[in-house]
């Protein structure tokens, strides 16, 4: 047992300073995410938008989900909740009352994501899980307003607990499970997955256009992606030269997500993954970081405390515990036991989804995952890449019987493919929503989106430009092998009109 514990400490310890960098990154991502979502307050979070509360509860809701964002369908109430979440995200970035703030940020993110699951993606799951594990991690010990002078924290600089093991294993699960889910031949045999992915104009970025014409390159990149995702995380379990292998993992994954960000439109997915691997940086990397890049960074929290000494306290919440050392030890053991139990549940959840096991988690056991939102599915382009591509035409019929495209700011309707399909989406949330909009089992979404777009157009245009009917048209392009030409097929998904 002593040797097993030594092994676990070797591979699952994390640097306090690396955790602090990750905390700063998570706080920044939360603020960016809130800013992007806030631009669609009415559309995505109010009863006047595309998913009113009664529709959410009827078609999407799970009885174990928790969301204070569902208490009201008014966008003004949602705006207030967004401001509260942004306040606590900023406090997290600064490291102010870090433990309490982390809990609040996790709950507010969980609540926000539960309000509209139709616009969620894998990065949201990872961001939520980072905050969950961080509740039990000391990521406010450095580079924070809570921190004291670094001399108060002598070495060792590494932290080991069930939560640190949970964090490292979580990063491994993201990549190993996404590889296991990619069980189609196009990923590990024919190597055509990346060709199919870059054929999707809805997610194609300029970097993807540059490499798309080279099938041999795409094949090797596909195979490289698959085997990197599957084998690279196991380097984290090697106890010898652990710092070296961690740097390899961090470096490769940083480059991997840089490549994704240049080729595919995936929203904040790549940024969240960059932030997550900051917590894996070993002490040797953090020593170099502090010595070469920011020699004053270790005392930043102390300096901020000095500069903000005269600023009134934002909030104060203290708990006084009068417990004997034995009871503190028992409380700590309960916490560790809880984290270990959740970690086991998370591993079970992930492995139950992969086709190699094909034994879904029982319905009776899913409540914990939905309650704490530790449910997760890392199926990006899995088991195979989506072949149905295309673009939307919002064909409006004006009161003067002219046909205009609301998706192109009222220009005359044309079925000619736009130069950039990606440019038709305001942000990745709308792209994800439009992807879900296509599925037959999501047909309930269609009239609400149609009526929403019709209404906001008429509210912002003069009577002469009003539309009396709107057709949501999808120009379907089904990807064919070997760069074969595609003839778009017109599909009318929904029709709505004014009284």
Residue, then its C-alpha position, 0 to 999 in steps of 0.5 A: x500500500x505504501x508503494x501504491x500511495x507513493x505512485x499515486x502521489x507521483x502521478x496525481x500531484x499538481x503544482x499549487x502555482x499551476x492550479x492558480x494559473x488555471x484558476x485565472x484562466x477559468x475566471x477569464x473564460x467564464x467572463x468571455x462565455x458570459x459576454x458571448x451568451x449575454x448578446x443573446x439574452x432574449x433569444x436563448x434565455x427568455x420566454x420571448x426567445x427560441x426556448x420558452x420555459x414551458x417548452x424547455x420543461x416539456x421537451x428537454x428538462x430532466x427532473x434532477x436538473x437545477x437552475x435558478x435561471x428557470x425561475x423567470x422568463x423575463x430577460x431582465x431577470x436573466x440579465x441580473x443573474x448574468x451580472x451576478x455570475x460575472x461578479x463572482x467570475x471576476x472574484x475568481x480571477x482575482x482569487x478573492x474568497x476563492x473557495x466560496x467563489x468557486x462554489x458559487x461560480x460552479x453553481x451559476x454555470x451549472x444553472x446557466x447551462x441547464x437553462x438551455x442545453x440545446x446550445x451546449x458543446x463539449x467545452x461546456x462540460x469540461x468547464x463545468x467539471x474543472x470548476x467542480x474538481x476545483x471546489x476541493x482544490x487549493x487553487x487560491x493559494x498563489x496569485x490571488x488576493x487570498x494569498x500571503x507572501x510566498x515565504x508563508x508557503x515553504x516547499x513542497x509546492x505540489x498538492x496531492x488529494x483525491x481531487x487532484x487525482x480527479x482533475x488529472x483523470x478527468x483530463x485523461x478521460x476527455x481524450x481517451x474516451x473521445x478516441x474510443x467513441x471514434x470507432x468508425x473506419x474513417x478514423x483509424x483505417x481509411x483516414x477520411x474523417x478529417x476530409x469529411x470534417x473539413x467538408x462541413x462549411x458550417x465549421x470550416x475556418x481559413x486554416x482548414x481551407x488551406x489543407x483541404x485540397x491535400x488528401x494524403x495530408x488529411x489522412x495522416x492528420x486524421x490518423x495522428x489525431x486518433x492515436x494522439x487522443x488515445x495514447x498521449x494521456x497515458x504518459x501522465x501515468x508514468x511515474x519516472x521522469x513525470x515532469x518531462x512527460x507532463x511537459x510533452x502532454x501539455x505541449x502536444x495538446x496545446x499545439x493540437x488545440x491550436x490546430x483545431x482553432x485555426x481550422x474549425x469553428x468550435x467556439x471556446x472549446x479550444x480555449x477551455x482545453x488550453x486552460x485545463x492543461x495549465x493545471x498539469x504544468x509541473x514544478x520545473x515549468x512553474x519555476x522557469x515561469x516565475x524566474x524568467x517571465x514574471x519574477x514578481x508574479x508569486x507575490x502578486x496576491x500580496x501586492x494586490x492586497x496592498x494596493x486594495x487595502x483601502x477598498x471596501x470589502x465586497x462581501x464577507x462570509x465567515x464560518x467559525x468551526x470549533x472542532x477538535x483535531x480528530x473531528x477535523x480529520x474525520x471531516x477531511x476523510x468524509x470530503x476525500x471519500x465523497x470526491x473518490x466516490x464521485x470520481x468512480x462515478x465519473x469513470x463509470x459514466x464515461x466508460x459506459x458510453x464507449x461502444x467497446x463496453x456498450x453497457x449504458x449506465x442504468x437509468x436509476x443511477x443517472x440522477x447523481x450525474x444530472x444533479x451535480x452535472x458530472x454527466x459528460x460525453x466526449x463525442x466530438x465527430x464521433x463515432x463518425x463525422x456528420x455528413x449532412x452539411x449545408x446552409x440556412x435561407x430564412x426566406x421572408x415574404x414581404x407585404x409587397x410580395x417580395x422574397x428576401x433572405x433574413x439571413x443576409x440582411x434582407x437581400x433577395x433570395x438566392x440559392x447560390x452558396x454563400x462564400x462563407x457559411x460560417x459568417x452566417x452564424x452570429x457565434x458558436x451558440x447559434x451554430x450549435x443551435x442550428x445543428x440541433x435544429x436539423x434533427x427530426x427528434x428536435x422538431x419541437x424547436x422549429x416553430x419557436x425559432x421561426x416565429x422569433x426571427x419573424x418577430x424581431x425582423x418586423x420589430x426592427x423594420x418599417x411597415x413597408x419592409x414587414x414580412x407576413x410569412x417566413x420559411x426556414x429553408x435548409x440547403x442540404x449538401x451531403x458530403x461525398x467521397x473524393x471531392x465529388x461535386x454536390x448538388x444542394x437539396x432544398x428542404x423547407x423545415x418550417x413555415x410561420x406567418x403573421x395573423 
